[in-house]
Amino acid sequence: MCSPNDWQAVYSVLSEVGVEEAFAVLRGWEFSEKCELLASVAESVLPIWEAVYPDDRRPRQAIDATFAYAKGTISKDILASASKSALEACAECSRVFNEGGDFDTYVPAAYAADTAAAAADLYTDDWPDRVPRIAADALFWRDGSLGGDFRWEMSEQLLREFLDEKIKRTQVRFGD
């Protein structure tokens, strides 16, 4: 797993150069090292899904599987299955919207489920950047049009919140 210095390095790039470059740094990490970050980002928009589908746990299960994979407690096959299930939940939600469901309800929920699926997706090349952007889309559609750079601004906010918490926790654990 990542050391406090790894998290601090990403935070420094984020602060000094910008969010796109911070995600470029993350792209070079091993998948398991990125899992906790991406699962945390996906978890941050999960309440959007759960407000519409409180009994459908597929996106939650994908997020939980991503955390578990980061700890080495589940296999890639289980993670892939959880991602597929969350993607199916997203597709079902999109179908409800396409059949006349309320845009303000179903579009953000579909993006939230897609965020969970993407966090658990092992096979996407743009995966580190994609998860926060999809999460930002969920917030964007929930909150309305917020400007052209909104996706990167939200991605930066989500990444900064995660790194702040991660650095605090690792400093306490490692005694920094």
C-alpha positions as CSV (number, residue, x, y, z in Angstrom):
1,M,0.0,0.0,0.0
2,C,1.0,3.6,-0.3
3,S,3.1,5.4,2.2
4,P,2.4,8.9,3.5
5,N,5.1,10.2,1.1
6,D,3.2,8.8,-1.9
7,W,0.0,10.6,-0.9
8,Q,1.9,13.7,-0.1
9,A,3.6,13.6,-3.5
10,V,0.2,13.5,-5.3
11,Y,-1.1,16.3,-3.0
12,S,2.0,18.4,-3.9
13,V,1.4,17.9,-7.6
14,L,-2.3,18.8,-7.1
15,S,-1.4,22.0,-5.3
16,E,1.5,23.1,-7.4
17,V,0.6,22.1,-10.9
18,G,-3.1,21.1,-11.0
19,V,-5.6,18.3,-11.0
20,E,-5.0,16.9,-14.4
21,E,-1.3,16.4,-13.6
22,A,-2.2,14.8,-10.2
23,F,-4.3,12.2,-12.0
24,A,-1.4,11.7,-14.4
25,V,0.7,10.7,-11.4
26,L,-2.0,8.4,-10.2
27,R,-2.1,6.7,-13.6
28,G,1.4,5.4,-13.0
29,W,0.5,3.6,-9.7
30,E,-0.5,0.0,-9.4
31,F,-4.3,-0.7,-9.6
32,S,-4.5,-1.8,-6.0
33,E,-2.8,1.4,-4.9
34,K,-5.5,3.5,-6.7
35,C,-8.4,1.5,-5.4
36,E,-8.9,3.2,-2.1
37,L,-8.9,6.6,-3.7
38,L,-11.3,5.7,-6.4
39,A,-13.6,3.8,-4.1
40,S,-13.7,6.9,-1.8
41,V,-14.5,9.2,-4.7
42,A,-17.3,6.8,-5.8
43,E,-18.6,6.6,-2.2
44,S,-18.8,10.4,-2.0
45,V,-21.6,10.4,-4.6
46,L,-23.3,7.2,-3.5
47,P,-26.0,9.0,-1.5
48,I,-27.4,10.3,-4.9
49,W,-28.0,6.7,-5.9
50,E,-29.3,5.6,-2.5
51,A,-31.8,8.4,-2.3
52,V,-33.5,7.0,-5.5
53,Y,-32.8,3.3,-4.9
54,P,-32.4,2.7,-1.2
55,D,-32.8,-1.0,-1.5
56,D,-30.5,-1.6,-4.5
57,R,-27.0,-2.3,-3.1
58,R,-25.2,-3.1,-6.3
59,P,-23.3,0.2,-6.5
60,R,-22.5,0.0,-2.7
61,Q,-21.2,-3.6,-3.3
62,A,-19.0,-2.4,-6.1
63,I,-17.5,0.2,-3.9
64,D,-17.0,-2.2,-1.0
65,A,-15.4,-4.7,-3.5
66,T,-13.0,-2.0,-4.6
67,F,-12.0,-1.3,-1.0
68,A,-11.6,-5.0,-0.4
69,Y,-9.5,-5.4,-3.5
70,A,-7.2,-2.6,-2.3
71,K,-6.6,-4.7,0.9
72,G,-6.0,-7.9,-1.1
73,T,-9.0,-9.7,0.4
74,I,-10.9,-10.4,-2.8
75,S,-10.0,-11.6,-6.3
76,K,-10.1,-9.7,-9.6
77,D,-13.0,-11.9,-10.7
78,I,-15.1,-10.8,-7.7
79,L,-14.2,-7.2,-8.3
80,A,-15.1,-7.5,-12.0
81,S,-18.4,-9.1,-11.1
82,A,-19.2,-6.2,-8.7
83,S,-18.4,-3.7,-11.4
84,K,-20.6,-5.4,-13.9
85,S,-23.5,-5.4,-11.4
86,A,-23.2,-1.7,-10.7
87,L,-23.1,-1.0,-14.4
88,E,-26.3,-3.0,-14.8
89,A,-27.9,-0.9,-12.1
90,C,-26.8,2.2,-14.0
91,A,-28.3,0.8,-17.2
92,E,-31.6,0.0,-15.5
93,C,-31.8,3.5,-14.1
94,S,-31.1,5.0,-17.5
95,R,-33.9,2.9,-19.0
96,V,-36.3,4.3,-16.4
97,F,-35.3,7.8,-17.4
98,N,-35.6,7.0,-21.1
99,E,-39.1,5.7,-20.5
100,G,-40.2,9.0,-19.1
101,G,-38.6,9.1,-15.6
102,D,-37.7,12.5,-14.1
103,F,-34.4,13.8,-15.4
104,D,-33.4,15.5,-12.1
105,T,-33.9,12.2,-10.3
106,Y,-32.6,9.5,-12.6
107,V,-29.7,11.0,-14.6
108,P,-27.7,11.9,-11.4
109,A,-28.5,8.5,-9.9
110,A,-27.3,6.7,-13.1
111,Y,-24.0,8.7,-13.0
112,A,-23.6,7.7,-9.3
113,A,-24.0,4.0,-10.2
114,D,-21.7,4.4,-13.1
115,T,-19.1,6.0,-10.8
116,A,-19.2,2.9,-8.6
117,A,-18.9,0.6,-11.6
118,A,-15.9,2.6,-13.0
119,A,-14.1,2.5,-9.6
120,A,-14.2,-1.3,-9.8
121,D,-13.3,-1.6,-13.5
122,L,-9.9,-3.1,-13.9
123,Y,-9.8,-2.8,-17.7
124,T,-10.2,0.8,-18.5
125,D,-7.1,2.7,-19.6
126,D,-8.4,6.2,-18.5
127,W,-9.7,4.7,-15.3
128,P,-7.9,7.1,-12.8
129,D,-9.2,10.2,-14.5
130,R,-12.6,8.7,-15.4
131,V,-13.9,7.9,-11.9
132,P,-13.7,11.5,-10.5
133,R,-15.1,12.9,-13.7
134,I,-18.1,10.6,-13.6
135,A,-18.6,11.5,-9.9
136,A,-18.4,15.1,-10.9
137,D,-21.0,14.5,-13.6
138,A,-23.3,13.0,-11.0
139,L,-22.9,16.1,-8.9
140,F,-23.3,18.3,-12.0
141,W,-26.6,16.8,-13.0
142,R,-27.9,16.9,-9.5
143,D,-27.0,20.5,-8.9
144,G,-27.6,21.9,-12.4
145,S,-25.3,23.6,-14.8
146,L,-22.3,25.1,-12.9
147,G,-19.9,26.2,-15.7
148,G,-17.4,24.8,-18.2
149,D,-14.6,23.7,-15.9
150,F,-17.0,22.2,-13.4
151,R,-15.9,18.6,-14.0
152,W,-12.2,19.4,-13.3
153,E,-13.1,21.6,-10.3
154,M,-15.2,18.8,-8.8
155,S,-12.5,16.2,-9.5
156,E,-10.0,18.5,-7.8
157,Q,-12.3,18.9,-4.8
158,L,-12.9,15.2,-4.5
159,L,-9.2,14.4,-4.8
160,R,-8.2,17.1,-2.3
161,E,-10.8,15.8,0.3
162,F,-9.6,12.3,-0.1
163,L,-5.9,13.2,0.1
164,D,-6.5,15.5,3.2
165,E,-8.1,12.6,5.0
166,K,-5.6,10.0,3.8
167,I,-2.6,12.1,4.8
168,K,-4.1,12.8,8.3
169,R,-4.7,9.0,8.8
170,T,-1.3,7.9,7.6
171,Q,0.5,10.5,9.6
172,V,-1.2,9.3,12.7
173,R,-0.4,5.7,11.8
174,F,3.2,6.3,10.9
175,G,3.8,8.9,13.6
176,D,4.7,11.8,11.3
